[in-house]
Amino acid sequence: MRLPSKRLYPDYYQDIKRPISLNNIKFKLNKRMYGTLQDLIADLRLIFTNATEYNADGSVLYEHARVLLDAVKQRSAELLASVGHMSVEVNSTVPSTP
């Protein structure tokens, strides 16, 4: 949910060039800072890619990050296919169906 403590994990910030957390994404969503669905997906992928790069291969955190990254890749591919790979605006309203 949150970024690792800089005091406890200073090497994280040396190894990971673009740190991001779920709280960062939530903030950006609430502030309507994502222009497109692709921007949101990129940040979700970045979280779990960072986790796999930082944590030891085979560790519980690494394995959980791999599962979540695979889920993001699969669901985002399905979602983008359903909208035809358009640049979908995150902040647009979706018409309700009757």
C-alpha positions as CSV (number, residue, x, y, z in Angstrom):
1,M,0.0,0.0,0.0
2,R,2.8,2.4,1.0
3,L,6.3,3.0,-0.2
4,P,9.0,1.4,1.9
5,S,10.6,3.5,4.6
6,K,13.6,5.4,3.3
7,R,15.2,5.0,6.7
8,L,14.8,1.2,6.8
9,Y,15.2,0.5,3.1
10,P,17.5,3.1,1.6
11,D,18.7,0.6,-1.0
12,Y,15.2,0.4,-2.4
13,Y,15.5,4.0,-3.5
14,Q,18.9,3.4,-5.0
15,D,17.7,0.3,-6.9
16,I,14.2,1.4,-7.9
17,K,14.2,4.5,-10.1
18,R,10.5,5.1,-10.2
19,P,9.0,4.2,-6.8
20,I,5.2,4.1,-6.6
21,S,2.6,2.6,-4.2
22,L,-1.1,1.8,-4.3
23,N,-1.6,4.9,-2.1
24,N,0.1,7.0,-4.8
25,I,-2.3,5.5,-7.4
26,K,-5.3,6.1,-5.2
27,F,-4.3,9.7,-4.7
28,K,-3.8,10.2,-8.5
29,L,-7.3,8.6,-9.1
30,N,-8.9,10.8,-6.5
31,K,-7.3,13.9,-8.0
32,R,-8.2,12.8,-11.5
33,M,-4.5,12.9,-12.6
34,Y,-4.7,10.0,-15.0
35,G,-5.5,11.1,-18.5
36,T,-6.0,7.6,-20.0
37,L,-6.6,4.0,-18.9
38,Q,-3.2,3.2,-20.3
39,D,-1.6,5.6,-17.8
40,L,-3.3,3.9,-14.9
41,I,-2.3,0.5,-16.2
42,A,1.3,1.6,-16.6
43,D,1.4,2.6,-12.9
44,L,-0.2,-0.7,-11.8
45,R,2.4,-2.6,-13.8
46,L,5.2,-0.5,-12.4
47,I,4.3,-1.3,-8.7
48,F,4.6,-5.0,-9.3
49,T,7.6,-4.8,-11.6
50,N,9.4,-2.8,-8.9
51,A,8.5,-5.5,-6.4
52,T,9.9,-8.2,-8.6
53,E,13.1,-6.2,-9.2
54,Y,13.7,-5.4,-5.6
55,N,12.7,-8.6,-3.8
56,A,14.7,-11.9,-4.1
57,D,13.6,-14.3,-6.8
58,G,11.6,-17.0,-5.2
59,S,10.7,-15.0,-2.0
60,V,7.1,-14.7,-0.9
61,L,7.0,-11.0,-1.9
62,Y,8.5,-11.7,-5.3
63,E,6.0,-14.5,-6.0
64,H,3.0,-12.5,-4.9
65,A,4.2,-9.6,-7.1
66,R,4.5,-11.9,-10.1
67,V,1.0,-13.2,-9.6
68,L,-0.4,-9.7,-9.3
69,L,1.7,-8.5,-12.3
70,D,0.3,-11.3,-14.4
71,A,-3.2,-10.5,-13.3
72,V,-2.8,-6.8,-14.2
73,K,-1.4,-7.8,-17.6
74,Q,-4.2,-10.2,-18.3
75,R,-7.0,-7.9,-17.1
76,S,-5.6,-4.9,-18.8
77,A,-5.2,-6.8,-22.1
78,E,-8.9,-7.9,-21.9
79,L,-10.1,-4.4,-21.0
80,L,-8.1,-2.7,-23.8
81,A,-9.3,-5.3,-26.3
82,S,-12.9,-4.6,-25.3
83,V,-12.4,-0.9,-26.0
84,G,-10.4,-1.5,-29.2
85,H,-7.0,-0.2,-27.8
86,M,-8.4,3.3,-27.9
87,S,-6.9,5.9,-25.6
88,V,-9.6,5.7,-23.0
89,E,-9.9,8.6,-20.7
90,V,-10.0,7.6,-17.1
91,N,-12.0,10.6,-16.0
92,S,-14.8,10.2,-18.6
93,T,-18.2,9.1,-17.6
94,V,-19.5,5.8,-18.9
95,P,-23.0,5.8,-20.1
96,S,-25.2,3.5,-18.1
97,T,-27.1,0.7,-19.9
98,P,-30.8,0.3,-19.5
